[in-house]
Amino acid sequence: MQDSPLLEDGNVEDSVSGRDVSGAILDDGGNVLATFEGVANGGTMSGRYRDRSGEVGTWSWDGSGP
C-alpha cells in the first residue's frame, strides 16, 4: 500500500480465514485509513486495498520484515 499518499504509518487490524486475508489500517485515533483484502500463498500475501479517499490499488508482502 505504499503507493497511497495517505498511508505512511498506521495500526493494522486483520483477519485470516483459510487463505483469505482482510482488514483495515487505522490511525492512532481509530479512524479507518484503508481497508484491504487478499490471499495468503505460502509465506507471501497479495491483494487489493481501498484508502479513505477512494483510491484503489494492489499490495503484496513477501514475508520479510520492515
HTML snippet that shows the backbone in 3Dmol.js (N, CA, C, O; Angstrom):
<script src="https://3Dmol.org/build/3Dmol-min.js"></script>
<div id="view" style="width:600px;height:400px;position:relative"></div>
<script>
const pdb = `
ATOM      1  N   MET A   1       0.807  -1.178   0.000  1.00  0.00           N
ATOM      2  CA  MET A   1       0.000   0.000   0.000  1.00  0.00           C
ATOM      3  C   MET A   1       0.854   1.247   0.000  1.00  0.00           C
ATOM      4  O   MET A   1       0.364   2.343   0.271  1.00  0.00           O
ATOM      5  N   GLN A   2       2.101   1.087  -0.296  1.00  0.00           N
ATOM      6  CA  GLN A   2       2.986   2.231  -0.247  1.00  0.00           C
ATOM      7  C   GLN A   2       2.735   3.233  -1.363  1.00  0.00           C
ATOM      8  O   GLN A   2       3.311   4.320  -1.328  1.00  0.00           O
ATOM      9  N   ASP A   3       1.908   2.923  -2.342  1.00  0.00           N
ATOM     10  CA  ASP A   3       1.586   3.882  -3.387  1.00  0.00           C
ATOM     11  C   ASP A   3       0.552   4.902  -2.932  1.00  0.00           C
ATOM     12  O   ASP A   3       0.388   5.929  -3.591  1.00  0.00           O
ATOM     13  N   SER A   4      -0.142   4.661  -1.843  1.00  0.00           N
ATOM     14  CA  SER A   4      -1.154   5.589  -1.347  1.00  0.00           C
ATOM     15  C   SER A   4      -0.489   6.673  -0.507  1.00  0.00           C
ATOM     16  O   SER A   4       0.209   6.355   0.456  1.00  0.00           O
ATOM     17  N   PRO A   5      -0.690   7.954  -0.848  1.00  0.00           N
ATOM     18  CA  PRO A   5      -0.074   9.020  -0.070  1.00  0.00           C
ATOM     19  C   PRO A   5      -0.665   9.147   1.331  1.00  0.00           C
ATOM     20  O   PRO A   5      -0.081   9.832   2.172  1.00  0.00           O
ATOM     21  N   LEU A   6      -1.800   8.512   1.610  1.00  0.00           N
ATOM     22  CA  LEU A   6      -2.422   8.605   2.920  1.00  0.00           C
ATOM     23  C   LEU A   6      -1.864   7.610   3.918  1.00  0.00           C
ATOM     24  O   LEU A   6      -2.183   7.687   5.105  1.00  0.00           O
ATOM     25  N   LEU A   7      -1.037   6.675   3.466  1.00  0.00           N
ATOM     26  CA  LEU A   7      -0.617   5.574   4.333  1.00  0.00           C
ATOM     27  C   LEU A   7       0.881   5.568   4.588  1.00  0.00           C
ATOM     28  O   LEU A   7       1.614   4.758   4.021  1.00  0.00           O
ATOM     29  N   GLU A   8       1.327   6.472   5.438  1.00  0.00           N
ATOM     30  CA  GLU A   8       2.731   6.454   5.820  1.00  0.00           C
ATOM     31  C   GLU A   8       2.956   5.557   7.029  1.00  0.00           C
ATOM     32  O   GLU A   8       4.021   4.955   7.165  1.00  0.00           O
ATOM     33  N   ASP A   9       1.960   5.464   7.908  1.00  0.00           N
ATOM     34  CA  ASP A   9       2.017   4.532   9.024  1.00  0.00           C
ATOM     35  C   ASP A   9       0.596   4.336   9.532  1.00  0.00           C
ATOM     36  O   ASP A   9      -0.312   5.080   9.162  1.00  0.00           O
ATOM     37  N   GLY A  10       0.411   3.349  10.367  1.00  0.00           N
ATOM     38  CA  GLY A  10      -0.914   3.058  10.901  1.00  0.00           C
ATOM     39  C   GLY A  10      -0.900   1.754  11.659  1.00  0.00           C
ATOM     40  O   GLY A  10       0.103   1.041  11.682  1.00  0.00           O
ATOM     41  N   ASN A  11      -2.022   1.451  12.280  1.00  0.00           N
ATOM     42  CA  ASN A  11      -2.197   0.222  13.037  1.00  0.00           C
ATOM     43  C   ASN A  11      -3.037  -0.744  12.219  1.00  0.00           C
ATOM     44  O   ASN A  11      -4.094  -0.367  11.713  1.00  0.00           O
ATOM     45  N   VAL A  12      -2.591  -1.961  12.084  1.00  0.00           N
ATOM     46  CA  VAL A  12      -3.284  -2.952  11.265  1.00  0.00           C
ATOM     47  C   VAL A  12      -4.175  -3.829  12.136  1.00  0.00           C
ATOM     48  O   VAL A  12      -3.732  -4.372  13.148  1.00  0.00           O
ATOM     49  N   GLU A  13      -5.426  -3.958  11.733  1.00  0.00           N
ATOM     50  CA  GLU A  13      -6.339  -4.940  12.310  1.00  0.00           C
ATOM     51  C   GLU A  13      -6.695  -5.880  11.172  1.00  0.00           C
ATOM     52  O   GLU A  13      -7.197  -5.445  10.135  1.00  0.00           O
ATOM     53  N   ASP A  14      -6.439  -7.161  11.360  1.00  0.00           N
ATOM     54  CA  ASP A  14      -6.664  -8.081  10.253  1.00  0.00           C
ATOM     55  C   ASP A  14      -7.349  -9.353  10.702  1.00  0.00           C
ATOM     56  O   ASP A  14      -7.459  -9.645  11.893  1.00  0.00           O
ATOM     57  N   SER A  15      -7.801 -10.092   9.724  1.00  0.00           N
ATOM     58  CA  SER A  15      -8.452 -11.371   9.946  1.00  0.00           C
ATOM     59  C   SER A  15      -7.987 -12.326   8.865  1.00  0.00           C
ATOM     60  O   SER A  15      -7.892 -11.954   7.696  1.00  0.00           O
ATOM     61  N   VAL A  16      -7.696 -13.560   9.258  1.00  0.00           N
ATOM     62  CA  VAL A  16      -7.293 -14.588   8.304  1.00  0.00           C
ATOM     63  C   VAL A  16      -8.239 -15.765   8.446  1.00  0.00           C
ATOM     64  O   VAL A  16      -8.442 -16.275   9.547  1.00  0.00           O
ATOM     65  N   SER A  17      -8.810 -16.191   7.347  1.00  0.00           N
ATOM     66  CA  SER A  17      -9.704 -17.348   7.326  1.00  0.00           C
ATOM     67  C   SER A  17      -9.264 -18.241   6.179  1.00  0.00           C
ATOM     68  O   SER A  17      -9.516 -17.936   5.013  1.00  0.00           O
ATOM     69  N   GLY A  18      -8.607 -19.341   6.513  1.00  0.00           N
ATOM     70  CA  GLY A  18      -8.033 -20.172   5.463  1.00  0.00           C
ATOM     71  C   GLY A  18      -6.940 -19.387   4.769  1.00  0.00           C
ATOM     72  O   GLY A  18      -5.975 -18.967   5.408  1.00  0.00           O
ATOM     73  N   ARG A  19      -7.080 -19.183   3.462  1.00  0.00           N
ATOM     74  CA  ARG A  19      -6.110 -18.390   2.702  1.00  0.00           C
ATOM     75  C   ARG A  19      -6.547 -16.935   2.538  1.00  0.00           C
ATOM     76  O   ARG A  19      -5.772 -16.116   2.046  1.00  0.00           O
ATOM     77  N   ASP A  20      -7.793 -16.594   2.947  1.00  0.00           N
ATOM     78  CA  ASP A  20      -8.321 -15.241   2.768  1.00  0.00           C
ATOM     79  C   ASP A  20      -7.850 -14.320   3.894  1.00  0.00           C
ATOM     80  O   ASP A  20      -7.907 -14.671   5.072  1.00  0.00           O
ATOM     81  N   VAL A  21      -7.386 -13.136   3.499  1.00  0.00           N
ATOM     82  CA  VAL A  21      -6.903 -12.122   4.425  1.00  0.00           C
ATOM     83  C   VAL A  21      -7.738 -10.864   4.208  1.00  0.00           C
ATOM     84  O   VAL A  21      -7.993 -10.487   3.065  1.00  0.00           O
ATOM     85  N   SER A  22      -8.168 -10.207   5.290  1.00  0.00           N
ATOM     86  CA  SER A  22      -8.890  -8.941   5.160  1.00  0.00           C
ATOM     87  C   SER A  22      -8.644  -8.117   6.408  1.00  0.00           C
ATOM     88  O   SER A  22      -8.235  -8.644   7.442  1.00  0.00           O
ATOM     89  N   GLY A  23      -8.896  -6.822   6.306  1.00  0.00           N
ATOM     90  CA  GLY A  23      -8.715  -5.982   7.474  1.00  0.00           C
ATOM     91  C   GLY A  23      -8.738  -4.514   7.144  1.00  0.00           C
ATOM     92  O   GLY A  23      -9.207  -4.092   6.087  1.00  0.00           O
ATOM     93  N   ALA A  24      -8.213  -3.740   8.089  1.00  0.00           N
ATOM     94  CA  ALA A  24      -8.193  -2.288   7.955  1.00  0.00           C
ATOM     95  C   ALA A  24      -6.910  -1.744   8.568  1.00  0.00           C
ATOM     96  O   ALA A  24      -6.304  -2.362   9.444  1.00  0.00           O
ATOM     97  N   ILE A  25      -6.516  -0.576   8.085  1.00  0.00           N
ATOM     98  CA  ILE A  25      -5.416   0.175   8.674  1.00  0.00           C
ATOM     99  C   ILE A  25      -6.037   1.395   9.333  1.00  0.00           C
ATOM    100  O   ILE A  25      -6.768   2.154   8.697  1.00  0.00           O
ATOM    101  N   LEU A  26      -5.737   1.578  10.624  1.00  0.00           N
ATOM    102  CA  LEU A  26      -6.333   2.640  11.418  1.00  0.00           C
ATOM    103  C   LEU A  26      -5.274   3.638  11.869  1.00  0.00           C
ATOM    104  O   LEU A  26      -4.121   3.269  12.096  1.00  0.00           O
ATOM    105  N   ASP A  27      -5.668   4.903  11.998  1.00  0.00           N
ATOM    106  CA  ASP A  27      -4.749   5.869  12.589  1.00  0.00           C
ATOM    107  C   ASP A  27      -4.801   5.730  14.111  1.00  0.00           C
ATOM    108  O   ASP A  27      -5.549   4.901  14.629  1.00  0.00           O
ATOM    109  N   ASP A  28      -4.024   6.524  14.820  1.00  0.00           N
ATOM    110  CA  ASP A  28      -3.953   6.406  16.282  1.00  0.00           C
ATOM    111  C   ASP A  28      -5.280   6.721  16.960  1.00  0.00           C
ATOM    112  O   ASP A  28      -5.498   6.309  18.099  1.00  0.00           O
ATOM    113  N   GLY A  29      -6.175   7.447  16.279  1.00  0.00           N
ATOM    114  CA  GLY A  29      -7.485   7.754  16.820  1.00  0.00           C
ATOM    115  C   GLY A  29      -8.536   6.707  16.516  1.00  0.00           C
ATOM    116  O   GLY A  29      -9.691   6.853  16.916  1.00  0.00           O
ATOM    117  N   GLY A  30      -8.146   5.635  15.802  1.00  0.00           N
ATOM    118  CA  GLY A  30      -9.081   4.572  15.454  1.00  0.00           C
ATOM    119  C   GLY A  30      -9.859   4.815  14.171  1.00  0.00           C
ATOM    120  O   GLY A  30     -10.771   4.056  13.843  1.00  0.00           O
ATOM    121  N   ASN A  31      -9.503   5.875  13.439  1.00  0.00           N
ATOM    122  CA  ASN A  31     -10.166   6.163  12.167  1.00  0.00           C
ATOM    123  C   ASN A  31      -9.593   5.292  11.062  1.00  0.00           C
ATOM    124  O   ASN A  31      -8.380   5.095  10.992  1.00  0.00           O
ATOM    125  N   VAL A  32     -10.454   4.771  10.199  1.00  0.00           N
ATOM    126  CA  VAL A  32     -10.020   3.889   9.120  1.00  0.00           C
ATOM    127  C   VAL A  32      -9.310   4.697   8.040  1.00  0.00           C
ATOM    128  O   VAL A  32      -9.881   5.630   7.476  1.00  0.00           O
ATOM    129  N   LEU A  33      -8.055   4.330   7.754  1.00  0.00           N
ATOM    130  CA  LEU A  33      -7.292   4.939   6.675  1.00  0.00           C
ATOM    131  C   LEU A  33      -7.471   4.159   5.382  1.00  0.00           C
ATOM    132  O   LEU A  33      -7.486   4.736   4.295  1.00  0.00           O
ATOM    133  N   ALA A  34      -7.608   2.833   5.508  1.00  0.00           N
ATOM    134  CA  ALA A  34      -7.772   1.982   4.329  1.00  0.00           C
ATOM    135  C   ALA A  34      -8.314   0.630   4.759  1.00  0.00           C
ATOM    136  O   ALA A  34      -8.134   0.204   5.900  1.00  0.00           O
ATOM    137  N   THR A  35      -8.977  -0.035   3.830  1.00  0.00           N
ATOM    138  CA  THR A  35      -9.378  -1.423   4.020  1.00  0.00           C
ATOM    139  C   THR A  35      -8.641  -2.256   2.977  1.00  0.00           C
ATOM    140  O   THR A  35      -8.236  -1.746   1.932  1.00  0.00           O
ATOM    141  N   PHE A  36      -8.473  -3.535   3.271  1.00  0.00           N
ATOM    142  CA  PHE A  36      -7.758  -4.390   2.329  1.00  0.00           C
ATOM    143  C   PHE A  36      -8.312  -5.806   2.367  1.00  0.00           C
ATOM    144  O   PHE A  36      -8.947  -6.229   3.332  1.00  0.00           O
ATOM    145  N   GLU A  37      -8.049  -6.513   1.292  1.00  0.00           N
ATOM    146  CA  GLU A  37      -8.374  -7.947   1.204  1.00  0.00           C
ATOM    147  C   GLU A  37      -7.334  -8.593   0.314  1.00  0.00           C
ATOM    148  O   GLU A  37      -6.707  -7.935  -0.517  1.00  0.00           O
ATOM    149  N   GLY A  38      -7.162  -9.894   0.499  1.00  0.00           N
ATOM    150  CA  GLY A  38      -6.177 -10.590  -0.307  1.00  0.00           C
ATOM    151  C   GLY A  38      -6.151 -12.076  -0.002  1.00  0.00           C
ATOM    152  O   GLY A  38      -7.045 -12.626   0.642  1.00  0.00           O
ATOM    153  N   VAL A  39      -5.089 -12.703  -0.493  1.00  0.00           N
ATOM    154  CA  VAL A  39      -4.924 -14.147  -0.380  1.00  0.00           C
ATOM    155  C   VAL A  39      -3.507 -14.445   0.090  1.00  0.00           C
ATOM    156  O   VAL A  39      -2.542 -13.870  -0.413  1.00  0.00           O
ATOM    157  N   ALA A  40      -3.391 -15.351   1.060  1.00  0.00           N
ATOM    158  CA  ALA A  40      -2.092 -15.835   1.518  1.00  0.00           C
ATOM    159  C   ALA A  40      -1.724 -17.068   0.698  1.00  0.00           C
ATOM    160  O   ALA A  40      -2.561 -17.933   0.440  1.00  0.00           O
ATOM    161  N   ASN A  41      -0.469 -17.130   0.297  1.00  0.00           N
ATOM    162  CA  ASN A  41       0.007 -18.245  -0.507  1.00  0.00           C
ATOM    163  C   ASN A  41       1.396 -18.622  -0.001  1.00  0.00           C
ATOM    164  O   ASN A  41       2.390 -18.000  -0.377  1.00  0.00           O
ATOM    165  N   GLY A  42       1.461 -19.636   0.847  1.00  0.00           N
ATOM    166  CA  GLY A  42       2.745 -19.990   1.456  1.00  0.00           C
ATOM    167  C   GLY A  42       3.183 -18.868   2.384  1.00  0.00           C
ATOM    168  O   GLY A  42       2.430 -18.489   3.281  1.00  0.00           O
ATOM    169  N   GLY A  43       4.365 -18.336   2.193  1.00  0.00           N
ATOM    170  CA  GLY A  43       4.877 -17.255   3.028  1.00  0.00           C
ATOM    171  C   GLY A  43       4.634 -15.867   2.462  1.00  0.00           C
ATOM    172  O   GLY A  43       5.187 -14.897   2.980  1.00  0.00           O
ATOM    173  N   THR A  44       3.832 -15.740   1.423  1.00  0.00           N
ATOM    174  CA  THR A  44       3.560 -14.440   0.820  1.00  0.00           C
ATOM    175  C   THR A  44       2.068 -14.129   0.863  1.00  0.00           C
ATOM    176  O   THR A  44       1.243 -15.019   1.071  1.00  0.00           O
ATOM    177  N   MET A  45       1.735 -12.864   0.666  1.00  0.00           N
ATOM    178  CA  MET A  45       0.345 -12.423   0.574  1.00  0.00           C
ATOM    179  C   MET A  45       0.247 -11.322  -0.471  1.00  0.00           C
ATOM    180  O   MET A  45       1.213 -10.597  -0.711  1.00  0.00           O
ATOM    181  N   SER A  46      -0.915 -11.199  -1.088  1.00  0.00           N
ATOM    182  CA  SER A  46      -1.153 -10.109  -2.025  1.00  0.00           C
ATOM    183  C   SER A  46      -2.646  -9.869  -2.140  1.00  0.00           C
ATOM    184  O   SER A  46      -3.457 -10.740  -1.825  1.00  0.00           O
ATOM    185  N   GLY A  47      -2.999  -8.672  -2.595  1.00  0.00           N
ATOM    186  CA  GLY A  47      -4.408  -8.359  -2.745  1.00  0.00           C
ATOM    187  C   GLY A  47      -4.636  -6.929  -3.179  1.00  0.00           C
ATOM    188  O   GLY A  47      -3.782  -6.315  -3.818  1.00  0.00           O
ATOM    189  N   ARG A  48      -5.816  -6.395  -2.819  1.00  0.00           N
ATOM    190  CA  ARG A  48      -6.225  -5.051  -3.204  1.00  0.00           C
ATOM    191  C   ARG A  48      -6.581  -4.249  -1.956  1.00  0.00           C
ATOM    192  O   ARG A  48      -6.962  -4.809  -0.927  1.00  0.00           O
ATOM    193  N   TYR A  49      -6.451  -2.938  -2.066  1.00  0.00           N
ATOM    194  CA  TYR A  49      -6.843  -2.048  -0.969  1.00  0.00           C
ATOM    195  C   TYR A  49      -7.664  -0.883  -1.507  1.00  0.00           C
ATOM    196  O   TYR A  49      -7.631  -0.579  -2.700  1.00  0.00           O
ATOM    197  N   ARG A  50      -8.392  -0.247  -0.617  1.00  0.00           N
ATOM    198  CA  ARG A  50      -9.097   0.997  -0.915  1.00  0.00           C
ATOM    199  C   ARG A  50      -8.829   1.939   0.244  1.00  0.00           C
ATOM    200  O   ARG A  50      -9.133   1.620   1.394  1.00  0.00           O
ATOM    201  N   ASP A  51      -8.249   3.123  -0.061  1.00  0.00           N
ATOM    202  CA  ASP A  51      -7.987   4.059   1.024  1.00  0.00           C
ATOM    203  C   ASP A  51      -9.178   4.989   1.227  1.00  0.00           C
ATOM    204  O   ASP A  51     -10.144   4.940   0.467  1.00  0.00           O
ATOM    205  N   ARG A  52      -9.107   5.830   2.249  1.00  0.00           N
ATOM    206  CA  ARG A  52     -10.260   6.642   2.624  1.00  0.00           C
ATOM    207  C   ARG A  52     -10.641   7.682   1.575  1.00  0.00           C
ATOM    208  O   ARG A  52     -11.741   8.232   1.633  1.00  0.00           O
ATOM    209  N   SER A  53      -9.759   7.964   0.622  1.00  0.00           N
ATOM    210  CA  SER A  53     -10.103   8.886  -0.456  1.00  0.00           C
ATOM    211  C   SER A  53     -10.802   8.173  -1.606  1.00  0.00           C
ATOM    212  O   SER A  53     -11.279   8.816  -2.541  1.00  0.00           O
ATOM    213  N   GLY A  54     -10.865   6.822  -1.538  1.00  0.00           N
ATOM    214  CA  GLY A  54     -11.471   6.034  -2.599  1.00  0.00           C
ATOM    215  C   GLY A  54     -10.470   5.450  -3.578  1.00  0.00           C
ATOM    216  O   GLY A  54     -10.845   4.702  -4.481  1.00  0.00           O
ATOM    217  N   GLU A  55      -9.189   5.788  -3.405  1.00  0.00           N
ATOM    218  CA  GLU A  55      -8.153   5.239  -4.280  1.00  0.00           C
ATOM    219  C   GLU A  55      -8.060   3.725  -4.079  1.00  0.00           C
ATOM    220  O   GLU A  55      -8.087   3.238  -2.949  1.00  0.00           O
ATOM    221  N   VAL A  56      -7.952   2.995  -5.173  1.00  0.00           N
ATOM    222  CA  VAL A  56      -7.834   1.539  -5.138  1.00  0.00           C
ATOM    223  C   VAL A  56      -6.477   1.158  -5.713  1.00  0.00           C
ATOM    224  O   VAL A  56      -6.028   1.729  -6.707  1.00  0.00           O
ATOM    225  N   GLY A  57      -5.835   0.197  -5.082  1.00  0.00           N
ATOM    226  CA  GLY A  57      -4.538  -0.263  -5.568  1.00  0.00           C
ATOM    227  C   GLY A  57      -4.274  -1.684  -5.121  1.00  0.00           C
ATOM    228  O   GLY A  57      -5.137  -2.337  -4.534  1.00  0.00           O
ATOM    229  N   THR A  58      -3.086  -2.148  -5.402  1.00  0.00           N
ATOM    230  CA  THR A  58      -2.699  -3.500  -5.027  1.00  0.00           C
ATOM    231  C   THR A  58      -1.599  -3.438  -3.968  1.00  0.00           C
ATOM    232  O   THR A  58      -0.891  -2.439  -3.839  1.00  0.00           O
ATOM    233  N   TRP A  59      -1.479  -4.520  -3.222  1.00  0.00           N
ATOM    234  CA  TRP A  59      -0.435  -4.641  -2.231  1.00  0.00           C
ATOM    235  C   TRP A  59       0.127  -6.047  -2.270  1.00  0.00           C
ATOM    236  O   TRP A  59      -0.518  -6.967  -2.773  1.00  0.00           O
ATOM    237  N   SER A  60       1.329  -6.217  -1.738  1.00  0.00           N
ATOM    238  CA  SER A  60       1.923  -7.542  -1.620  1.00  0.00           C
ATOM    239  C   SER A  60       2.894  -7.547  -0.457  1.00  0.00           C
ATOM    240  O   SER A  60       3.422  -6.504  -0.072  1.00  0.00           O
ATOM    241  N   TRP A  61       3.124  -8.713   0.097  1.00  0.00           N
ATOM    242  CA  TRP A  61       4.077  -8.915   1.178  1.00  0.00           C
ATOM    243  C   TRP A  61       4.814 -10.215   0.909  1.00  0.00           C
ATOM    244  O   TRP A  61       4.193 -11.249   0.664  1.00  0.00           O
ATOM    245  N   ASP A  62       6.157 -10.160   0.955  1.00  0.00           N
ATOM    246  CA  ASP A  62       6.954 -11.340   0.639  1.00  0.00           C
ATOM    247  C   ASP A  62       7.400 -12.114   1.858  1.00  0.00           C
ATOM    248  O   ASP A  62       8.212 -13.032   1.739  1.00  0.00           O
ATOM    249  N   GLY A  63       6.890 -11.767   3.027  1.00  0.00           N
ATOM    250  CA  GLY A  63       7.234 -12.480   4.247  1.00  0.00           C
ATOM    251  C   GLY A  63       8.386 -11.876   5.013  1.00  0.00           C
ATOM    252  O   GLY A  63       8.699 -12.332   6.113  1.00  0.00           O
ATOM    253  N   SER A  64       9.033 -10.852   4.457  1.00  0.00           N
ATOM    254  CA  SER A  64      10.166 -10.251   5.157  1.00  0.00           C
ATOM    255  C   SER A  64       9.693  -9.103   6.042  1.00  0.00           C
ATOM    256  O   SER A  64       8.605  -8.562   5.846  1.00  0.00           O
ATOM    257  N   GLY A  65      10.526  -8.736   7.019  1.00  0.00           N
ATOM    258  CA  GLY A  65      10.218  -7.641   7.925  1.00  0.00           C
ATOM    259  C   GLY A  65      10.511  -6.299   7.297  1.00  0.00           C
ATOM    260  O   GLY A  65      10.964  -6.218   6.155  1.00  0.00           O
ATOM    261  N   PRO A  66      10.246  -5.226   8.065  1.00  0.00           N
ATOM    262  CA  PRO A  66      10.475  -3.865   7.544  1.00  0.00           C
ATOM    263  C   PRO A  66      11.930  -3.557   7.299  1.00  0.00           C
ATOM    264  O   PRO A  66      12.263  -2.455   6.864  1.00  0.00           O
TER     265      PRO A  66
END
`;
const viewer = $3Dmol.createViewer("view");
viewer.addModel(pdb, "pdb");
viewer.setStyle({}, {cartoon: {color: "spectrum"}});
viewer.zoomTo();
viewer.render();
</script>
